[in-house]
Amino acid sequence: MPDNEGETLRRVVNQNGGTLKASAADQGFVGSQIDYTATPDPADPDVIGDWKLTLHVIGVPESNLGYKIMISPSQIERQAGPKRHKSLKFFACPE
């Protein structure tokens, strides 16, 4: 995620009750490995139909569960690096 997008994300999250710090590193994430993917809604390409935010956690070895956190509207998933392929999913509560 480009640096200028990170500030936008932080501002939106904090305006909605979150408490993200000024930088990814201050928050405990590897700043160069934050990835955000948005998929347009098939019925309206101007609306985001689905999204996923992937974060890599500072200080967690790649082989450990929790090295990578993937957040989407439907779940939060902790994963290890590509060699171990471990995964633990937490599903969001329906509204």
HELIX and SHEET records of a PDB file:
HELIX    1   1 ASP A    3  GLN A   15  1                                  13    
HELIX    2   2 ALA A   24  GLN A   27  1                                   4    
HELIX    3   3 GLY A   31  GLN A   33  5                                   3    
SHEET    1   A 5 ASP A  35  ASP A  41  0                                        
SHEET    2   A 5 ASP A  44  HIS A  56 -1                                        
SHEET    3   A 5 LYS A  68  ILE A  71 -1                                        
SHEET    4   A 5 GLN A  75  GLN A  79 -1                                        
SHEET    5   A 5 SER A  87  PHE A  91 -1                                        
END                                                                             
